[in-house]
Amino acid sequence: MILEETTKVHAPPEDIYRFFETMDENYERWHPDHIEFRWVEGDGLAEGAKAYFEEHIAGKTKQATVRFTAIVPDRYVEFKPTSLLVGLLMPSISFTIDPHGDGCDFTQRIKIRTGPIGARLNRSEFDAVRTHMREEGENLKKILESEVVTTP
């Protein structure tokens, strides 16, 4: 199963990418349910860098440490949980930035390994994750369309 949300953002791809390069400064303002983000190894978007984040989803605090596994500047960011158990259930999360005439399509994808029974049993939690992702896209759009993103 893939949870996916796409938001049209009227900003150049480098502004979206820069937002994620400076996630330690942007995380809490990106969504009101975001609690903390910090770099654990490395200091920014680079393959092999690790980051820790916390957020509230479906009334629960979610915590994860992730390793960045694929980076294409201004186009693509992929990361995977460092926990083996979490990684078995959620092998990757990615952000794709697809430029078009007046901006970009920003797509978030979360790959989830679950069968139909697991999907049904966790339906309300997956719906809450989809809502959170949609809100993140809308918030990113508002932030980037209303201000200039600072360079790292």
N, C-alpha and C positions, 0 to 999 in steps of 0.2 A: 504494500500500500504506500502511496505517496501523498502526503499532505502538501498542497500547493496553493499559493496565492500570488497573483500578479497585480501590480499597481503601476499605472502610467504616471511618470514623474516628469514634469517639465523642467529638467535640469540636465546638464551634460554628464556623460558617464563618469568623468573624472571627479565631479562633485559628489556623486553617490559613493564612489570608491573611497574618496578622501574621508567621507563620513565614517566609514568602517575602519580606515587606517587610524582614526582618532577615537575609536570606540570607548577607550577609557574616559574620555571627556564627554561622549555623547550618549552613553548607555542609559543613564537614568532619565534623561529628557526624551529619549526615543519612545518610551512607554511608561505610564505611571506605575505599572506593576513590576518594573525592573528595579532590582534592589542594589546589585553590585556587579561590577566587571573589573577585572584586573589581569594584566599580563603576568603569567607565571614563569615562562621562559621566553626569551626574545622580547622585543619591544615594538610590536606592530605586525602588520600582515606580511608574513613570510612562511613558506613551507617549513614545517617543523616547529614553528612557534606554538606555545601553549597559552591558553587563557582560561580563567575561572569566571563563571557568572552565576548569579542567583536571580530568580524571578518568581512571581506568584502566577499560577495558572490553575484554574478550577478550584480555588480556595486552598491550594497547597503550594508550599515553597519548593521550587525545583532548583537543584544545584547541579552544576556539571563543570568538569574540567575537560577541555577539548584541545585537540591538536589540529592545526591547520595543515591540510594535506594537498591542496591544489590552489594555486593563486595565479590568476591571469589579470594583471593590473587593468583597471577600468572595465573589466568584463565578467570575472568569475572569482568566487571565494567558496571554498569547500572546507569543512572541518568535521572531525569525528570525535565522539566521546573517548576519553582515555580509559574509562572503566570497561572491562571486558563484558560484564553483564549488561550494562547499558548499551554498549556497542553491538551486542547480539540482537537486541530489540530495536535499536535505532542506529543503523550503521553509518548514516551521514546526514549532514545538513548543508545546504548550499544556497548561495545567492548568485543569481545571474543578472547581468546588466546588459540589455539588448537595446542599442541606440536605434532611434527612428527619427524622422524629420524634425519633430519639435520637442524631443526629449528622449526618454528611455522607458522601456518596460523593465521593472524591477521584480524579479520572481524569486520567491523563497520556496525551497523544497525540503521536506523532511521525509526521509525514507524510513518506513516502519515495517518491521517483520512481524506480521500477525496474520493468522488465518481468519476465516469468516466468523468463527465463534469469538475469537479475541477482539475482532473489530466490533462485534455486537456488544460484548461485555464492557468494552471501554468506549462506547459511542459518545457518551456525554463528555468524557475527558478529551477525546479527539475533536469533538465540536468546540470545546473551549480553546484548544490549541489553534484550530482554524480561525476562531474569532480573534485570538491574540495576534496571530500572523496578519490578519486583515487590518487590525488596528495599527500594528507596526508599520505596514505599508502606507496607510493613510497618514500616520504621524510623520513618517519619513518625507512624504510628499509635502506636507505642510511646512516642515522645517526647511527643506531644501528650496522650496519655491518662494520662501519669504526671507531668506537670509543667505549670506555668503558663508560658505564653509571655510574655516581656517585651514591652512596647510600645516602638515606636521613639522 
